[in-house]
């Protein structure tokens, strides 16, 4: 089980400010980068209501390039060494900025193509506006990766069955929901999950949901692997 690192919270806060950071590696983005691509460490852009981040935030990282046809069709080529520790979390972010009690719905659909080797998870990373609380929803995982914290048991909620973990990385509380079987596509009803944390467990109060991110948390991808978000949708009311 690979531990989570303290840099996880920092990546959500620092990526916009460090968008002009140093280029990591010289690999080129694939040919399908019809609209935008970047190999910069914190390269980012906004497309049709989503913000895309290359987001190479962990230590010991290799090369990684992100490409996008839109905010909901994008991918990365990553060549990170076969060592422990999270290297990157390339993602697409949708800003929600609504309190839990003011939300009538919060849902997302995903369809991804991911490699059969390497060490990574495909996950949602959901933050409150104060970055005190982090809710991760792992829809698939491969290799020696695991969530922070201790198991709180298994729960069926939001259209999936999860093993729930509760922990703290020194900067913020982390609540991880790890799907009990891998999936490459599906729909997640997010609102019942954050309501369960608030109302059933009392792990936080009526926080304002700020960023809803979806992407690939990559620990290793030696030799170069492709991760593709074929489609993504996020809707709230």
N, C-alpha and C positions, 0 to 999 in steps of 0.2 A: 504494500500500500504506500504510494508516494505521498509524503506530507505536503500540505498546502504551505505557502511561504508568506512572509509578511508583505511582500510586494503586491499581493492581490488587490488590496484596497487602493494602493497608490496608483495602480494602472487606470482606474476609473477617473481619478482626479487629475492625473498628469498628462494623459494622452493629448487633450486639446492643446495644452501649453507647449508640449514638446513635439508638435507636429512637424517642425522643421529639423528634427534631430538627425543624427548621423545615419548615413546609409549603412545597412547591415548586409554585407555580402554583395556579390555582383551578378547573382542569378537574374535572369530576365523573366518577366511575367509571360504566361502562355498566350497563344494567339487569340484566344477568345476574349481578351481584354478590349472590348469594343469601345468602351466609354472612358475607363480610367484604370490605371495601374500604378503601383508604387512598390519599391523595395526599401523605402526608408523605414527606420525603426518604428516611428510613430506616425507614418504616413496616414492621412485621413482625408475624406471628402464627404460631401452631402449629396445624396441622390434621392429624388422623389420621397422626401420625408424621412429618410434613414441616414444615419451617419456611419460610414465605414471606417474601421481602424485596422491597420496592420498590426500594431500593438505587440511588439517584441519586448516584453518587459522583464523576463527572467534572466538570471545569470547563466553563463555558459552557452548562450544561444549560437546557432549557426546562421544560415541564410534563409530568408523568407520574403516572398513577394505576393502581393494581393492584386487581384484584378476584379473588375465589376462591369457587368452590362447594365445593372441597375442596383438600387439599394436592396433588392430582394432576389437577385441572381448574381452571385459572386463566388469567388473561391480563392484559395491560396495554394502556392507551391512552397513547401517547407523542407529544409534539410538541416534538422537539429540533431546533435550527436546523441548516441545511445547512453545517456547519463541521467541521473535522477534530477528531479526538480522541474517545475513548469517553466517552459521557455517563452511561451507566447499565448495570447488569447485574441486572435483575429476575430472581429465580430462586426455585426451590424446592429446599430442602436436606434431604438425608437423612444422618444421622450413621451412619458405619460402625464406626469405632474397632476395627479389626482389622489386624494386621500382614499383609503380603503372604503370607508363608509359612503363616499360620494360616487364610487364606481358602480354602475349597473351591470357592466360586463367587462371582461378582459380576457381575450382569447388569442391564440396564435396557432398557425399551421406551419409545418416545415417539411421539406423534402431534401435530403442530402445524399451525396455519394462520397463515401469515406473509404480509406484503405483498410486492408485486412491485416496489415502489420503496423509496427510503430507502437507508441504509447500515447494515448490521448483520450479525451472525452468530447462529445458533442453536447453542448449545454446552453441553457438559458442562464443569464446572470442578471438578477433583478435587484435593484438598489432603491433604498429610500433616498429622499433628497438630501439628507444629512450624512449619507454614507456611513451610518452606524450599523445598518443591518443589510445582510446580503443573503438572497435566496437563490440557490442554484438548483436547476432542474436538469439532471443528466438523462438524455434520451438514448445515448449509447456510449460505450466505453470499450477500449481495447488496450491490452498490455498492462504493465505494472503501474496503474493509477488507482487512486482511491480518495474519498472525501475526507475533509478535516472533521475531527470530533468523534463522538461516540454514537452508536446506533440507538435509535429511539423506537425501533420496531418497524413493521411493515404496514402500509396504508394504501388503500385504493381511493383515489381522489383525482378529480380533474381529467378523468378519462384514462388513467394509467394506474398501475400498481408500482409503488415505490418503497425502497428502504430509506428511512429518514435518519439523518445524522445532525447532531447539534454540536457546535464548537465555536471557538474564538481564535482568531489569528494574531491577537495582540493589538489590532487596530479596530476590528469590528466583529460582531457576532455573525456566524455563518450557519445557515440552515440548508442542508443539501438533501435533495430528493433524488435518489438514484433508481432509475427504472430497473425493475427486476429482470427484464429481458430487453435486449437491444432492439431498437427500431431505426429505420432510415426515413420514415415519413409518418405523419400523424397530425393530430390536433390536440392542443393542451388548453384546458379551461383553467386559466391561471387564477382567477378571482377566488374560487373555493379554496385554493391552496393558501393564499395569503390570509384569507378569512379564518382558516383553521389555525394558522399560527397565532393570529390575533385573538380569536374568540375561544378556541378550545384549549390551546396551550398557554396563552398569555405571554408569549416570548417577546412580543412588542405590542404597542398600542395602535391607535388609529394613525399610523404613519402615512405620509404622502409617498406614493410610488413615483419615483423619478425616472430612472433609466431602465428600460427593458432591453437587454442585449441578447443576441443569439450568435453563437460561434463555436470555435474549436479550441479547446484548451490543450495545447500540445506540449508533451514532455519530451518525446523523441520521435524523429522521422528520418533516421539515418539513410543517406543515399538519395533523398528527395522524394516526397510523397505529395499527392494532390488531394485536397479537401474542397468539396464543391457544395455550395448551397444552390440547389436547382431552383427552389422557390421558397419564399418566406412571406408570411402575412401576420400582421399584428393589428388587432382592432380593439377599441375600448369605447365605452359610453358611460 
